[in-house]
Structures are given as structure tokens and as C-alpha cells.
Amino acid sequence: MICCRDELESKICRDLKISSVIICTMKKSGNFVLMESKDLLTLCGGIIIAYVSYLTGKYKDRAETRSKLKVEYYKEFLIARNLILTSPKSERIITLQDHQRFSDITNSVMIVASPQVAKALQEFRVESSMSNKENTTREKQDVLYSQLIKEMRKDIGVSNRGLDDFIFYSWSN
């Protein structure tokens, strides 16, 4: 197949006896570029492969960055959670800043978390809130906390194999 825009291009193709040539005109110089269709397909294939590789690399970089951010937020959540726990033997006074830190990081986790983590976190927050202290037990909170930790682990790619019945407890000094 010959793609020719005018008589000059047709004459060039006939004179060179090129049967499957695509002729493109360079915009600035007005020069012709002769390229066989198989070469054009190879060129286009190479461009497509390079572009797909670029997009795949970008996606992996973003996923890795997101994963690192989640690990940071989840770790900060665990630290802040530990600050607001009390132990009967503890003499530590829980401050308003401790509660504010926990609230801030909990809200931040909701932004980066997977839907499963966000749901588990919300269930844990509702169950362990001060306004629900009459209707909850430590056991219910521990079960929801364990579900939250398992969802966080899954979200960052850590296996939960063998932890089906395992209960994660919050530890404080």
C-alpha cells in the first residue's frame, strides 16, 4: 500500500519501485522520509513497548511510595494508641496532647488506608470511644483491634497465615 499525498510523491514511489512505503513530510524542512510499512510497525511497536515500560515503572514506584507511607502511618498509629492506654500499675498521666496525637494519626490513616483498613479502624474507634464505654468490653475491643492489625498487615503485604484465631493485644507500661 502506498500513501501518497500528491503527484510528486507518487512519482518518487513509482521511480524507486517501492510497493509498501509510507511517505511522511517533515514539517519544517519539507524533506521526505521514506519508510517501509514493516519498519514503521517495528518503530511503533518499540515506542509502545517503551511507553508501557515507562508506565509500569511509574506505577510500581507509586505503589512502593504508597506502601512506605502506609507503614509509617500504621506505625505512628500503634505508637499513639499505646500512649493513650493505661495500665493499672502505670503512674503515667495521659495528656490531652496524647489524645490529640492519637486522633490526628487516626484521621490521617483514614486517608491512606485501604477500604478494609478504614472500615476496621472505624469499627474499632466506635467500639473503643469514650461515649461507648458503658456498652463495650475489653474483649470486644481486643477482637476489633486484632481485626484492624490484620487488615493493616494485609494492606502492606504482610501475611496473616496462621493468625486466624490470634488476638493482638495492646501493651502499655
C-alpha positions as YAML, in Angstrom:
chain: A
units: angstrom
residues:
- id: 1
  name: MET
  ca: [0.00, 0.00, 0.00]
- id: 2
  name: ILE
  ca: [1.33, 3.38, -0.96]
- id: 3
  name: CYS
  ca: [0.19, 6.52, 0.83]
- id: 4
  name: CYS
  ca: [0.86, 9.50, -1.41]
- id: 5
  name: ARG
  ca: [-0.49, 12.99, -0.96]
- id: 6
  name: ASP
  ca: [0.35, 14.35, -4.40]
- id: 7
  name: GLU
  ca: [1.78, 13.54, -7.82]
- id: 8
  name: LEU
  ca: [5.41, 14.15, -6.76]
- id: 9
  name: GLU
  ca: [5.16, 11.54, -4.00]
- id: 10
  name: SER
  ca: [3.51, 9.09, -6.43]
- id: 11
  name: LYS
  ca: [6.30, 9.62, -8.99]
- id: 12
  name: ILE
  ca: [9.00, 9.08, -6.30]
- id: 13
  name: CYS
  ca: [7.35, 5.83, -5.26]
- id: 14
  name: ARG
  ca: [7.00, 4.60, -8.86]
- id: 15
  name: ASP
  ca: [10.57, 5.58, -9.78]
- id: 16
  name: LEU
  ca: [12.02, 3.82, -6.73]
- id: 17
  name: LYS
  ca: [9.71, 0.83, -7.32]
- id: 18
  name: ILE
  ca: [8.68, 0.82, -3.67]
- id: 19
  name: SER
  ca: [5.48, -1.08, -3.20]
- id: 20
  name: SER
  ca: [4.79, -0.70, 0.51]
- id: 21
  name: VAL
  ca: [6.13, 2.66, 1.54]
- id: 22
  name: ILE
  ca: [4.72, 5.31, 3.78]
- id: 23
  name: ILE
  ca: [5.93, 8.77, 2.94]
- id: 24
  name: CYS
  ca: [5.85, 11.46, 5.58]
- id: 25
  name: THR
  ca: [6.76, 15.08, 5.08]
- id: 26
  name: MET
  ca: [8.88, 16.64, 7.78]
- id: 27
  name: LYS
  ca: [7.02, 19.81, 8.79]
- id: 28
  name: LYS
  ca: [9.93, 22.26, 9.00]
- id: 29
  name: SER
  ca: [12.29, 21.11, 6.26]
- id: 30
  name: GLY
  ca: [9.80, 19.81, 3.72]
- id: 31
  name: ASN
  ca: [12.03, 16.75, 3.16]
- id: 32
  name: PHE
  ca: [10.52, 13.34, 2.58]
- id: 33
  name: VAL
  ca: [11.10, 10.37, 4.83]
- id: 34
  name: LEU
  ca: [10.65, 7.04, 3.15]
- id: 35
  name: MET
  ca: [9.85, 4.13, 5.42]
- id: 36
  name: GLU
  ca: [8.60, 0.68, 4.61]
- id: 37
  name: SER
  ca: [5.46, -0.29, 6.46]
- id: 38
  name: LYS
  ca: [7.18, -3.17, 8.28]
- id: 39
  name: ASP
  ca: [9.80, -0.72, 9.57]
- id: 40
  name: LEU
  ca: [7.07, 1.66, 10.65]
- id: 41
  name: LEU
  ca: [5.33, -1.15, 12.53]
- id: 42
  name: THR
  ca: [8.61, -2.04, 14.23]
- id: 43
  name: LEU
  ca: [9.14, 1.61, 15.17]
- id: 44
  name: CYS
  ca: [5.58, 1.96, 16.52]
- id: 45
  name: GLY
  ca: [5.91, -1.33, 18.42]
- id: 46
  name: GLY
  ca: [9.14, -0.12, 20.00]
- id: 47
  name: ILE
  ca: [7.54, 3.17, 21.00]
- id: 48
  name: ILE
  ca: [4.54, 1.38, 22.51]
- id: 49
  name: ILE
  ca: [6.76, -1.06, 24.44]
- id: 50
  name: ALA
  ca: [8.89, 1.79, 25.77]
- id: 51
  name: TYR
  ca: [5.80, 3.73, 26.84]
- id: 52
  name: VAL
  ca: [4.20, 0.72, 28.56]
- id: 53
  name: SER
  ca: [7.50, 0.02, 30.36]
- id: 54
  name: TYR
  ca: [7.62, 3.64, 31.50]
- id: 55
  name: LEU
  ca: [4.03, 3.49, 32.80]
- id: 56
  name: THR
  ca: [4.66, 0.18, 34.56]
- id: 57
  name: GLY
  ca: [7.76, 1.59, 36.26]
- id: 58
  name: LYS
  ca: [5.84, 4.70, 37.32]
- id: 59
  name: TYR
  ca: [3.04, 2.53, 38.74]
- id: 60
  name: LYS
  ca: [5.49, 0.40, 40.71]
- id: 61
  name: ASP
  ca: [7.27, 3.50, 42.06]
- id: 62
  name: ARG
  ca: [3.98, 4.99, 43.20]
- id: 63
  name: ALA
  ca: [2.86, 1.72, 44.77]
- id: 64
  name: GLU
  ca: [6.15, 1.45, 46.65]
- id: 65
  name: THR
  ca: [5.88, 5.04, 47.87]
- id: 66
  name: ARG
  ca: [2.29, 4.44, 48.97]
- id: 67
  name: SER
  ca: [3.31, 1.28, 50.80]
- id: 68
  name: LYS
  ca: [6.11, 3.07, 52.67]
- id: 69
  name: LEU
  ca: [3.72, 5.86, 53.63]
- id: 70
  name: LYS
  ca: [1.20, 3.34, 54.94]
- id: 71
  name: VAL
  ca: [3.87, 1.61, 57.04]
- id: 72
  name: GLU
  ca: [4.83, 4.99, 58.55]
- id: 73
  name: TYR
  ca: [1.23, 5.90, 59.34]
- id: 74
  name: TYR
  ca: [0.37, 2.47, 60.74]
- id: 75
  name: LYS
  ca: [3.46, 2.53, 62.94]
- id: 76
  name: GLU
  ca: [2.60, 6.01, 64.18]
- id: 77
  name: PHE
  ca: [-0.94, 4.83, 64.88]
- id: 78
  name: LEU
  ca: [0.36, 1.98, 67.06]
- id: 79
  name: ILE
  ca: [2.65, 4.35, 68.95]
- id: 80
  name: ALA
  ca: [-0.13, 6.89, 69.51]
- id: 81
  name: ARG
  ca: [-2.53, 4.13, 70.57]
- id: 82
  name: ASN
  ca: [-0.04, 2.93, 73.14]
- id: 83
  name: LEU
  ca: [0.25, 6.44, 74.58]
- id: 84
  name: ILE
  ca: [-3.42, 6.57, 75.49]
- id: 85
  name: LEU
  ca: [-3.57, 3.13, 77.11]
- id: 86
  name: THR
  ca: [-3.33, 2.86, 80.83]
- id: 87
  name: SER
  ca: [-2.03, 0.03, 82.89]
- id: 88
  name: PRO
  ca: [-3.21, -0.43, 86.47]
- id: 89
  name: LYS
  ca: [0.44, -0.29, 87.56]
- id: 90
  name: SER
  ca: [1.28, 2.76, 85.48]
- id: 91
  name: GLU
  ca: [1.86, 6.12, 87.06]
- id: 92
  name: ARG
  ca: [1.95, 7.84, 83.69]
- id: 93
  name: ILE
  ca: [-0.66, 10.54, 83.19]
- id: 94
  name: ILE
  ca: [-2.34, 10.53, 79.80]
- id: 95
  name: THR
  ca: [-2.41, 14.06, 78.48]
- id: 96
  name: LEU
  ca: [-4.73, 15.91, 76.16]
- id: 97
  name: GLN
  ca: [-1.82, 16.02, 73.68]
- id: 98
  name: ASP
  ca: [-1.68, 12.20, 73.74]
- id: 99
  name: HIS
  ca: [-5.36, 12.02, 72.83]
- id: 100
  name: GLN
  ca: [-4.92, 14.70, 70.17]
- id: 101
  name: ARG
  ca: [-1.96, 12.83, 68.64]
- id: 102
  name: PHE
  ca: [-4.00, 9.62, 68.54]
- id: 103
  name: SER
  ca: [-6.95, 11.44, 66.97]
- id: 104
  name: ASP
  ca: [-4.74, 13.15, 64.38]
- id: 105
  name: ILE
  ca: [-2.97, 10.00, 63.27]
- id: 106
  name: THR
  ca: [-6.23, 8.04, 63.21]
- id: 107
  name: ASN
  ca: [-7.71, 10.64, 60.86]
- id: 108
  name: SER
  ca: [-4.56, 10.58, 58.73]
- id: 109
  name: VAL
  ca: [-4.63, 6.78, 58.50]
- id: 110
  name: MET
  ca: [-8.15, 7.01, 57.07]
- id: 111
  name: ILE
  ca: [-6.72, 8.90, 54.09]
- id: 112
  name: VAL
  ca: [-4.01, 6.40, 53.09]
- id: 113
  name: ALA
  ca: [-5.63, 3.15, 54.26]
- id: 114
  name: SER
  ca: [-7.30, 0.58, 52.07]
- id: 115
  name: PRO
  ca: [-11.10, 0.39, 52.37]
- id: 116
  name: GLN
  ca: [-10.77, -2.71, 54.57]
- id: 117
  name: VAL
  ca: [-8.40, -0.94, 56.99]
- id: 118
  name: ALA
  ca: [-10.58, 2.18, 57.06]
- id: 119
  name: LYS
  ca: [-13.64, 0.07, 57.87]
- id: 120
  name: ALA
  ca: [-11.83, -1.91, 60.60]
- id: 121
  name: LEU
  ca: [-10.42, 1.31, 62.06]
- id: 122
  name: GLN
  ca: [-13.84, 2.93, 62.15]
- id: 123
  name: GLU
  ca: [-15.37, -0.11, 63.89]
- id: 124
  name: PHE
  ca: [-12.54, -0.07, 66.44]
- id: 125
  name: ARG
  ca: [-12.92, 3.70, 67.02]
- id: 126
  name: VAL
  ca: [-16.67, 3.43, 67.60]
- id: 127
  name: GLU
  ca: [-16.31, 0.48, 69.96]
- id: 128
  name: SER
  ca: [-13.44, 1.96, 71.96]
- id: 129
  name: SER
  ca: [-14.74, 5.54, 72.14]
- id: 130
  name: MET
  ca: [-15.36, 7.16, 75.49]
- id: 131
  name: SER
  ca: [-19.03, 7.59, 74.61]
- id: 132
  name: ASN
  ca: [-19.37, 3.81, 74.26]
- id: 133
  name: LYS
  ca: [-17.54, 2.77, 77.43]
- id: 134
  name: GLU
  ca: [-20.80, 1.58, 79.07]
- id: 135
  name: ASN
  ca: [-21.58, -0.78, 76.16]
- id: 136
  name: THR
  ca: [-18.18, -2.27, 75.43]
- id: 137
  name: THR
  ca: [-15.77, -4.71, 76.96]
- id: 138
  name: ARG
  ca: [-12.03, -5.07, 76.74]
- id: 139
  name: GLU
  ca: [-12.56, -8.37, 74.91]
- id: 140
  name: LYS
  ca: [-14.69, -6.74, 72.16]
- id: 141
  name: GLN
  ca: [-12.07, -4.04, 71.76]
- id: 142
  name: ASP
  ca: [-9.28, -6.62, 71.57]
- id: 143
  name: VAL
  ca: [-11.12, -8.55, 68.84]
- id: 144
  name: LEU
  ca: [-11.68, -5.38, 66.80]
- id: 145
  name: TYR
  ca: [-8.10, -4.25, 67.41]
- id: 146
  name: SER
  ca: [-6.88, -7.63, 66.16]
- id: 147
  name: GLN
  ca: [-9.01, -7.34, 63.03]
- id: 148
  name: LEU
  ca: [-7.60, -3.87, 62.46]
- id: 149
  name: ILE
  ca: [-3.99, -5.06, 62.85]
- id: 150
  name: LYS
  ca: [-4.62, -7.99, 60.49]
- id: 151
  name: GLU
  ca: [-6.10, -5.65, 57.87]
- id: 152
  name: MET
  ca: [-3.13, -3.31, 58.22]
- id: 153
  name: ARG
  ca: [-0.74, -6.23, 57.79]
- id: 154
  name: LYS
  ca: [-2.60, -7.41, 54.70]
- id: 155
  name: ASP
  ca: [-2.66, -3.87, 53.31]
- id: 156
  name: ILE
  ca: [1.15, -3.59, 53.44]
- id: 157
  name: GLY
  ca: [1.70, -7.10, 52.09]
- id: 158
  name: VAL
  ca: [2.49, -8.99, 55.30]
- id: 159
  name: SER
  ca: [1.00, -12.46, 55.55]
- id: 160
  name: ASN
  ca: [-1.57, -13.31, 58.20]
- id: 161
  name: ARG
  ca: [-1.17, -17.05, 57.64]
- id: 162
  name: GLY
  ca: [-1.63, -18.88, 60.91]
- id: 163
  name: LEU
  ca: [-3.15, -15.87, 62.67]
- id: 164
  name: ASP
  ca: [-6.85, -16.64, 62.12]
- id: 165
  name: ASP
  ca: [-7.62, -17.09, 65.82]
- id: 166
  name: PHE
  ca: [-4.75, -14.96, 67.08]
- id: 167
  name: ILE
  ca: [-5.65, -11.94, 69.21]
- id: 168
  name: PHE
  ca: [-3.36, -8.92, 69.14]
- id: 169
  name: TYR
  ca: [-3.35, -7.14, 72.46]
- id: 170
  name: SER
  ca: [-2.35, -3.57, 73.07]
- id: 171
  name: TRP
  ca: [0.51, -3.41, 75.51]
- id: 172
  name: SER
  ca: [1.30, -0.50, 77.72]
- id: 173
  name: ASN
  ca: [3.68, 0.10, 80.60]
...
